[in-house]
Amino acid sequence: MTRPARAFIDLAALRHNFQQVRERASGCRVLAVVKADAYGHGAGAVATALEDADGFAVARVQEGRELRALGIDRPVVLLSGVSSEQELADAAELRLDLVVHHDSQTAALERAALREPVGVWVKVDTGMHRLGLAPERVPDTWRRLEACPSVAAPLRLMTHLARADERGDPSTADQITRFMSLAQAAGAETSLANSAGVLAWPAAHGHWVRPGIMLYGISPFVGGRGEADGLRPVMTFASRLIAVNRLSKGDAIGYGGTWTCPEDMPVGVVAVGYGDGYPRHAPAGTPVLVNGTRVALIGRVSMDLVTVDLRPQPAAAPGDPVVLWGRGLPAEEIAEHVGSIGYELVTRVAPRVARVTREFVETGDAQSPSASAGESR
Ligand SMILES: *Cc1c(COP(=O)(O)O)cnc(C)c1O
C-alpha cells in the first residue's frame, strides 16, 4: 500500500476561487501566481485547470519551463527577473516575460542580442523595499528599455504592496498613490495587486492583478479565513489512523514524553509527520479531524507520525480518515497554532506526499485514498 498521507486538490474549488478574482477585479486581466509549484498544489494541474487565466506568474525560470512543457502558451511572467546571461537566454527561449527591478538587468538586455524580443515589466519600489527600482530611476530605465531591440513593446509597470494584508493601513494608500502617478507619466499598463490587493484595495486593481493565495482558498489577511471572503480551500491534506492504543493514566507519549495521559484513554497514531510537511512545532492542542470530528494533537510531531487524543472519538479505529487541514479545518487556523501562515503550510507539503487532483473534493471523499484519481508524484 502507498503511504496514506495525501494532498487532495479540488479543481472545482480552484475555479470557484478564480471566479471570485474575476468578480472582485472585474475588467482586469488576471495573472495567476503559480510559483513554488502553485503553493504546493502542483503547478501543472493548477495551470491546466485555469483555462480562463490571462497569464501566469512564476519565481524561477525552471517553473516557467514546466508550464511551457505542458503546452501552456499564454504569458508567463518571471517575477524575480533573471540574474545571469544564461538565465536571460533561457527565459527568452521560453518566451517568459521578465521583471526588470535592477539596473544590471537593463544593462544585460542592452548587451543581449535576442532573436525574439522579450516582454518586460518594470518593477518600481514604492515602499516594500525589497525588489524594485527607486521611483526616480524609472524614467531613465523606461527610455533605455523602450530603445532596446531585445525588448518587446509595450513596457508595463508594476509594484508590490508591503502591507495590503492589513485592511485600511495608510501605507498601502501611499504606495498606490505614488505608483499611479508614475504609471500616468509613463502611460503604461499597471499591476500592483496581490490577493490582499484584489480583496481589500480596489484602487490597486490596475490593469493586471496577480493573485496567489486566494486562488488556493486561503485568506491573505492577518487572522482571516478564506471562507469569509467567499473562497473554498483547494488542498485537503489527509491521512489515516494506523494504530489506536489504550493507554493508562500517567503514560508519557512520544519523543521527550512531553504529554502525559491525565486518565486511561485512547490515543491515535496518524501516518503523517514533518517528513510530509506537517509542521514539527505544532503544539499539543492543535486541532486534527478524525472521522470529521475535531480532536487534539498530543506529544511531539515526529518525522512520519503524530499522536492524537481520541477521547472525543472513542470508537475510532486504524484505517479511519484524518484531515490535517483543508475541508472542514482551515489551514489558516492550523497556521495560527504553529505561529506561521497558511501560505507556508501548503507550500511545504513534501514531495513524497501524492497530490490527488479531483474535480470535486467532498469531505468524506477526500478521506478515501482508495478512490483516487489523477494521482501524481
Ligand atoms: C507571490 C507574489 C504575488 C502573489 O501574492 P499572494 O499574496 O499569494 O496573492 C504577487 N506578486 C508578487 C510580486 C509576488 O511575489
Ligand as a Chemical Component Dictionary entry (heavy atoms), coordinates in Angstrom:
data_LIG
# 
_chem_comp.id                   LIG 
_chem_comp.type                 NON-POLYMER 
_chem_comp.pdbx_formal_charge   0 
_chem_comp.three_letter_code    LIG 
# 
loop_
_chem_comp_atom.comp_id 
_chem_comp_atom.atom_id 
_chem_comp_atom.alt_atom_id 
_chem_comp_atom.type_symbol 
_chem_comp_atom.charge 
_chem_comp_atom.model_Cartn_x 
_chem_comp_atom.model_Cartn_y 
_chem_comp_atom.model_Cartn_z 
_chem_comp_atom.pdbx_ordinal 
LIG C1 C1 C 0 3.851  35.897 -4.598 1  
LIG C2 C2 C 0 3.541  37.171 -5.261 2  
LIG C3 C3 C 0 2.220  37.542 -5.553 3  
LIG C4 C4 C 0 1.028  36.770 -5.037 4  
LIG O1 O1 O 0 0.820  37.072 -3.664 5  
LIG P1 P1 P 0 -0.412 36.480 -2.825 6  
LIG O2 O2 O 0 -0.314 37.147 -1.511 7  
LIG O3 O3 O 0 -0.159 34.998 -2.738 8  
LIG O4 O4 O 0 -1.630 36.778 -3.585 9  
LIG C5 C5 C 0 2.009  38.679 -6.299 10 
LIG N1 N1 N 0 3.053  39.443 -6.729 11 
LIG C6 C6 C 0 4.337  39.121 -6.452 12 
LIG C7 C7 C 0 5.440  40.008 -6.931 13 
LIG C8 C8 C 0 4.625  38.001 -5.700 14 
LIG O5 O5 O 0 5.895  37.704 -5.415 15 
# 
loop_
_chem_comp_bond.comp_id 
_chem_comp_bond.atom_id_1 
_chem_comp_bond.atom_id_2 
_chem_comp_bond.value_order 
_chem_comp_bond.pdbx_ordinal 
LIG C1 C2 SING 1  
LIG C2 C3 SING 2  
LIG C2 C8 DOUB 3  
LIG C3 C4 SING 4  
LIG C3 C5 DOUB 5  
LIG C4 O1 SING 6  
LIG O1 P1 SING 7  
LIG P1 O2 DOUB 8  
LIG P1 O3 SING 9  
LIG P1 O4 SING 10 
LIG C5 N1 SING 11 
LIG N1 C6 DOUB 12 
LIG C6 C7 SING 13 
LIG C6 C8 SING 14 
LIG C8 O5 SING 15 
# 
